[in-house]
Amino acid sequence: MRSLILVVFLALGISAQAQVNHIGRFETAHTNNNKNYLLISNEEYGATLFMLKFKETDRKYPIDVQFFDSELNPVWQETMNVPNTYFQRGYFPKGAHTYLLFQNRAKEHLLRFYKVDPIKKEIKEWETNKFIDFNITQFKVLQNTAVVAGYYRERPAVFTYDMESDEIRPIGDVFQNNSELLEIKVNRDSLTFNVLTTQLNNRKERTAVVNTFDYKGNVVRGYGLKMPEGHQVLNAVSSSIKDREQVVAGVYSNKANMAPTGIFINHVNSTAQQSIQFMNFGEFDTFLDHWGDNSEKLKAQARKASRSDKSWKLNVDGLLRPFIETDGKLVFSGEFFQTFGPNALNFQRLNFWQREMTGLTDQQVLEQLLWQGPFDSFIQPSIFMDPRDLARLNFPKEINYSHSFALGIDYKGNVLWEGSTEIDEVIDTKGEPTHHLGDFLITDNKAYYGYYQDEFFKTKVISDGSAGVDVSYPIDLLNEDEEIVWERDYTTGLIRWHKDKFLAYGIQHVKDDKKRIVYFINAVSVEPGLISAGKN
């Protein structure tokens, strides 16, 4: 029998606690015909699960679609079919609806769009041949317009596509040489979107350009970040425009380094005046706490360099997440890892695929691109990943994660708090290191980082400036007499859901009087308060 116990890890200096409550669990039988699962948060509207089945003789791939309400109760199920000449290039949740984008593998100008509508209980699809052959890396939807972005001849390319009228419109001012596409962001008004790209200034240093368009592709406004000499943008994300103000934050380097120095925050006020601040990693209380015995030495070096304006860099890179925007405040966040080379573009594109395109974990993306994953649990690369991407990117075979990090920021660009927690490394049966990434959640003015590992949901309050894991909670099964015999570690993960809730998922071998193999989803909530045991 599983004991419902809360295990509390109280590291030095940690006082923040949280209460974890089990909400519900969903299971579906996993067989050899189930090739992959994609779980999408529709936030307060619910969640959508896509279960793809595959046979080599099939001309179409059947995908079972299951929609859940906000308490994880199944409320609607349907099946969609995708021709086997197409592979997924993106998904985007919009209220209760979920949009998916597929691209023809041989003829890249052929695209298919699907709209999953659990309210009307229908799945609509559109097919168009009006796009150019280009490598798609981002996909968003606002109003009835899809924003499709990527690279054409190594230059950023962005298009709007009216799915009802079949009209396509290219977005100007982004198709530039020596430029990278950093972000496509739908703003909170659901009427406009931001396009962030890099650009070389007259000193041949990388800066960022921020353009905002309405859903028809018309220009709303645009500006370039005014970076001082010796500072370069490596990566960045943008906020929505609020009262004509906007924040852009990201990772920067100083001098000629391509390895990062720290984090910058740029604020544009209602009269288009910019103010920018730079903080090297050593100026944060917790960012360098995850380098073992070298932490204090690195902090001292970084702070000394900051005071003397000397060049300083750190072999680290980050998978930046879009801003979390809530209650008039912003959260800049991401997972960071150690690097040994200037691979910012490669890792940035990994970020697109992992978080916004495929929904897969880093480990699954790596396994798919390298064609190393077990075929009873992954879609073949021709479906979820284009094998040619491996050659395009010189993709890394290993990512050495160190920690997750978050900054609370107001719309004036002021830092309100910071926090981080270490990302655990696990050695699998092959002796290979794997890492369990989770997600950030903001509730009751507290920021949490949660992840799922080894049958336990783990979370930490990070907005108090501390580091480390605070609470570990054993995942609940359907019956107390059951036990987990084996968990397929490379299939598990966790996503932010809505309010104070996370969703953990993966494939488990569960045993009661007999063994069964299931794909599971567990919903849990976190809240500040005293530690308590048991179910809700």
TAGIZI-V702632 format. One record per backbone hydrogen bond with DSSP energy under -0.5 kcal/mol. NH is the residue of the N-H (numbers start at 1). CO is the residue of the C=O. E is the energy in kcal/mol with one decimal. If there is no record, write none. Layout:
BEGIN
nh->[NH NH]
co->[CO CO]
e->[E E]
END
This chain:
BEGIN
nh->[2 5 7 7 8 9 9 10 11 14 15 19 21 23 24 26 28 30 31 34 35 35 36 38 40 42 42 45 46 47 48 49 50 51 51 52 52 53 54 58 61 62 63 64 64 65 66 67 68 69 72 74 75 76 78 80 82 84 86 87 88 89 90 91 92 94 97 98 99 100 101 102 103 104 105 108 110 111 111 112 113 114 115 116 116 117 117 118 121 122 124 126 128 131 134 135 136 137 138 140 142 145 146 147 148 148 149 150 151 152 155 156 157 159 160 161 162 163 163 166 167 169 171 172 176 179 182 182 183 185 187 187 190 193 194 195 196 197 197 198 199 201 204 207 209 210 211 211 212 213 214 215 217 220 221 223 225 227 231 232 233 234 235 237 239 242 242 245 246 248 249 250 251 252 253 255 257 260 261 262 263 264 265 266 267 268 269 272 275 277 279 281 283 284 289 291 294 295 298 299 300 301 302 303 304 305 306 307 308 309 310 314 316 317 319 320 321 324 325 326 326 329 330 331 332 333 334 335 336 337 338 339 343 347 348 349 350 351 352 353 354 355 356 356 357 357 358 359 365 366 367 368 369 370 371 372 373 377 378 383 384 385 387 389 390 391 392 393 394 395 400 401 402 403 404 405 406 407 408 409 410 411 413 416 417 419 420 421 423 424 426 428 428 431 434 436 437 439 441 443 446 448 449 450 451 453 456 457 458 459 460 462 462 463 465 465 470 471 472 473 474 475 482 483 485 485 486 488 489 491 492 492 493 495 497 501 502 503 504 505 506 508 509 510 510 511 512 516 518 518 519 520 520 521 522 523 524 525 526 527 529 536]
co->[480 3 5 472 6 7 470 8 9 11 13 527 525 523 523 521 519 517 29 31 33 52 52 50 48 40 46 42 43 68 40 66 38 49 64 36 50 62 33 55 82 60 80 51 62 78 49 76 47 73 69 72 67 67 65 63 61 59 83 103 383 101 101 356 99 97 94 116 92 114 90 112 87 110 85 106 107 109 128 102 126 100 124 98 114 115 122 116 117 117 115 113 111 109 132 151 134 149 149 147 145 142 161 140 146 159 138 157 135 155 152 176 150 148 169 146 167 144 161 162 162 160 158 170 174 176 180 196 196 194 185 192 187 213 185 211 183 195 209 180 207 205 201 199 197 223 195 209 221 193 218 191 214 212 212 210 208 225 228 253 206 251 251 249 247 240 245 242 268 266 237 264 235 262 232 230 254 316 252 252 279 250 277 248 275 246 273 269 267 265 263 261 280 281 286 288 291 292 294 295 296 297 298 299 300 301 302 303 304 305 305 260 314 337 335 318 333 331 323 324 329 326 409 324 407 331 405 319 403 317 400 315 341 343 344 345 346 347 348 349 350 351 351 352 352 353 353 353 361 362 363 364 365 366 368 367 367 374 374 380 380 381 385 386 387 387 388 389 390 390 338 399 336 336 421 334 419 332 417 330 414 328 410 408 408 406 466 404 402 422 434 426 432 428 426 424 435 450 448 446 443 441 460 439 458 456 453 473 451 471 449 447 460 447 418 462 459 459 7 457 5 455 479 511 483 509 509 507 487 488 488 489 505 503 501 498 524 495 522 493 520 518 486 508 516 483 514 510 508 516 28 506 518 26 504 24 502 21 500 19 17 22]
e->[-1.7 -1.3 -0.6 -2.3 -0.6 -0.5 -2.0 -0.7 -0.9 -2.0 -0.6 -3.4 -2.5 -2.9 -1.3 -2.7 -1.7 -2.5 -0.5 -1.4 -0.8 -2.8 -1.1 -2.4 -2.9 -0.5 -1.9 -1.9 -1.7 -1.5 -2.5 -3.0 -2.6 -0.5 -2.8 -2.2 -0.6 -2.4 -1.3 -1.6 -3.3 -0.6 -3.4 -2.7 -0.5 -3.8 -2.6 -2.9 -3.0 -2.2 -1.9 -0.5 -2.7 -1.3 -2.2 -2.7 -1.8 -3.1 -1.8 -2.2 -2.9 -3.3 -1.2 -1.3 -2.5 -2.9 -1.6 -1.6 -2.6 -2.2 -2.8 -2.7 -2.6 -2.5 -3.0 -0.6 -2.1 -0.6 -2.2 -2.8 -2.8 -2.4 -2.7 -3.1 -0.5 -0.7 -2.8 -0.6 -0.9 -2.2 -2.3 -2.7 -2.3 -1.1 -1.0 -2.3 -0.9 -2.7 -2.2 -2.2 -2.5 -2.6 -2.9 -3.2 -0.6 -2.4 -2.5 -2.3 -2.3 -2.9 -1.3 -0.5 -2.3 -2.5 -2.7 -2.5 -2.9 -1.8 -0.8 -1.7 -0.9 -2.7 -3.0 -0.5 -1.9 -0.6 -0.8 -2.5 -1.5 -2.2 -0.5 -2.4 -2.2 -2.5 -2.9 -2.9 -2.8 -0.5 -1.9 -2.2 -2.1 -2.6 -2.3 -3.2 -3.0 -3.2 -2.2 -0.6 -3.1 -2.6 -2.3 -1.5 -2.3 -3.3 -1.4 -2.1 -3.0 -1.6 -1.5 -2.8 -2.3 -2.8 -1.5 -2.7 -2.2 -0.6 -2.7 -2.1 -1.8 -2.5 -2.0 -1.8 -1.4 -2.2 -2.2 -2.9 -1.5 -0.7 -3.4 -1.5 -2.6 -2.2 -2.1 -3.5 -3.1 -2.6 -2.3 -1.9 -2.1 -2.1 -2.4 -2.1 -2.4 -1.1 -1.9 -0.8 -1.7 -1.6 -2.7 -2.4 -2.2 -2.2 -2.7 -2.6 -2.0 -2.2 -2.1 -2.0 -1.7 -0.9 -1.8 -2.2 -2.3 -2.4 -2.9 -1.1 -2.5 -1.9 -0.6 -0.6 -2.4 -2.3 -3.4 -1.6 -2.6 -0.5 -1.7 -1.3 -3.2 -2.7 -2.6 -1.3 -1.9 -2.4 -2.5 -2.2 -1.9 -2.0 -1.7 -2.2 -3.0 -2.5 -0.6 -2.1 -1.7 -0.6 -3.4 -0.9 -2.5 -2.8 -2.5 -2.6 -2.8 -2.3 -0.8 -2.6 -1.0 -1.4 -0.6 -2.6 -1.5 -1.1 -0.6 -2.4 -1.2 -0.6 -1.8 -1.8 -1.3 -0.9 -0.7 -1.2 -2.7 -1.1 -2.7 -2.5 -2.5 -2.9 -2.4 -2.8 -2.0 -0.6 -2.0 -3.6 -1.0 -1.8 -1.3 -1.7 -1.8 -0.7 -3.0 -0.6 -2.9 -2.0 -3.1 -0.9 -0.8 -2.1 -2.2 -2.4 -2.0 -3.0 -2.0 -2.5 -2.6 -2.8 -1.7 -3.2 -3.2 -2.4 -1.4 -2.6 -0.6 -1.1 -0.5 -1.2 -1.2 -2.5 -2.1 -3.3 -0.8 -2.7 -1.4 -1.9 -0.7 -2.9 -1.4 -2.3 -1.4 -2.4 -0.5 -1.1 -1.9 -2.3 -2.6 -2.1 -2.6 -2.4 -2.8 -2.2 -1.4 -2.6 -3.5 -0.7 -2.8 -2.9 -1.7 -2.8 -2.7 -0.5 -2.8 -2.8 -0.5 -2.2 -2.7 -2.7 -1.9 -2.4 -2.3 -1.5 -0.5 -0.9]
END
